[in-house]
Amino acid sequence: MPRQGRHFLQIPGPTNVPDRILRAMDMPTMDHRSPAFGELGLRVLSGLKTIFKCTGPVFIYPASGTGAWEAALVNTLDPGDQVLMYETGHFSTLWKSMATKIGLQPEFLQGDWRSGADANAIENRLRDDASHEIKAVCVVHNETSTGATTRIDEVRNAIDAAGHPALLMVDTISSLASIDYRQDEWGVDVTVGGSQKGLMLPPGLSFNAVSEKALLAAKTCSSKKAFWSWEDMAGPNATGFFPYTPATNLLYGLAEAIDMLQEEGLDNVFARHDRHAEATRRAVRTWGLEILCNEPKNYSSSLTAVRLPEGYDADAFRKVVADNFNMSLGNGLSKLAGRVFRIGHLGDFNDLMLAGTLSGVEMGLELAAVPFEQGGVQAALSYLASEARAQADGREAAE
């Protein structure tokens, strides 16, 4: 059937691309060896440092986040190296599988897929590693499959408390520019990022933000690499260029995205995401449904994963919502398939968009005959209205 109005894309990424970024990308293809391109390259390479909150280089690849995972590993670790990873969900599991495939020896600390990484468990394991065989600790900042965020500052403190020299690598694919992240302050050595979530771009760009310690490790790393080489990137990047053809029009959009984030102010961006996440959780609780993440300190501000009651198929519910209201919700991944649905509330998103999203969920629950209590949307609206009033009062007081 023909669809009226705009599709509600409420998966946890790729996210909605704002018109301003679409217009920025709607340009003739640029000569990627021209002086004008060098200016664009320097602009985005410098601007990204303000997003990662780092002083070291940020390398940009024309790839998905999976490519940035691999780049982080092959530039710093030798074949056979031991890597400590923490099982927070589907994506941490995929990163662990990649490490195995490229010849590393990952050790996977078991998690419950309902919380972030346990810093105490990481510290205890590192204390046991007296010979320092573990060369890196890899964690996912925001686990997209579960809606659980890891406290990276606690992981850094755990490594330091153990007196261990391992590199710290962090996946921020679904948290960058959505949840507060501080590479330098938290002592992260390699941060992995992607373009299609908080940065509000289409898929196609991935990032490695790199510390001085990681650059030193790369100098002696024996893993074979070509496309992913930081060294090959560093020379051309110094003048804004790349060693191979970059995704030129996506870089136009990236420059615009950085401008938009800086204009709003990162603290305001994070507060907006926090507000929408809390409103969503209030709706879920009012419906009588269960938030998958069971540790409040680990609640994600990028998405909320919701468990349906036993005997109800989350994928069947998602189909009802898609067929009747033209809205896409995230599905449950691997062992969560059919058990949860995920509401993405990140990127280019505002209060009214969230109100529409939650209305579609509430109507869908009724149509799908899922047991729930009415009033979730109103609970979210009441919270958003009170927050809007507090902001207005704050502006009036400042004036």
Secondary structure, 3 states (H helix, E strand, C coil): CCCCCCCEEECCCCCCCCHHHHHHHCCCCCCCCCHHHHHHHHHHHHHHHHHHCCCCCEEEECCCHHHHHHHHHHCCCCCCCEEEEECCCHHHHHHHHHHHHCCCEEEEECCCCCCCCCHHHHHHHHHHCCCCCEEEEEEECEECCCCEECCHHHHHHHHHHCCCCCEEEEECCCCCCCCCCCCCCCCCCEEEEECCCCCCCCCCCEEEEECHHHHHHHHHCCCCCCCCCHHHHHHHHCCCCCCCCCCHHHHHHHHHHHHHHHHHCHHHHHHHHHHHHHHHHHHHHHHCCEECCCCHHHECCCEEEEECCCCCCHHHHHHHHHHHHCEEEEECCHHHCCCEEEEECCCCCCHHHHHHHHHHHHHHHHHCCCCCCCCHHHHHHHHHHHHHHHHHHHHHHHC
